[in-house]
């Protein structure tokens, strides 16, 4: 099945800093999603981004499907951005079953 | 919409007991997923339903686990008998059927502790 790897595993940011999280996947995909798990455990869908670039407030994501990676950008980080960021890609052509990466744990310090 | 609703939020039980976790997907979503999250293994897909029919249960760890979806608004995940290694957070997620893409919306999770 597809392999999904994220880097870095941990990230400590000073409030206001910018950062980039990376997700590499082993096969071609038609569905790539980014999630944020907040400190209370809730998983929130941030982006559905099989290709191209999307922006949502201070967050943006870019997927380069031909090179099998996706990037999540956090700009002007805030303490509320803390948590774990996961990317997920589908197993198989159907695109219905997502395999999650190991996550990037982000801590934003005030 | 209230989102994906899971219950109970927390469950503490003793080894050997039956555990039933419940999920109400978002109305109109045709696909429902059960995931398990542990420190060691991360987020794992257990089973997936489409239009109430189980499509792939290859992630279900063993026969002690079973899942049902009797109608479009309700699903259960049952563990019988439970074991300490089943301790984890169990998430339910649903998605609309959008031309091959599935944007997942997760519930808040059910944290299970088996003593």
Interface residues (C-beta under 8 A of the other chain):
Chain A: X30 X31 X33 X35 X41 X42 X43 X44 X45 X48 X50 X86 X88 X90 X94 X95 X96 X97 X98 X99 X100 X101 X102 X103
Chain B: X31 X33 X42 X43 X45 X48 X50 X55 X56 X89 X91 X93 X100 X101 X102 X103 X104 X105 X106 X108 X109 X111
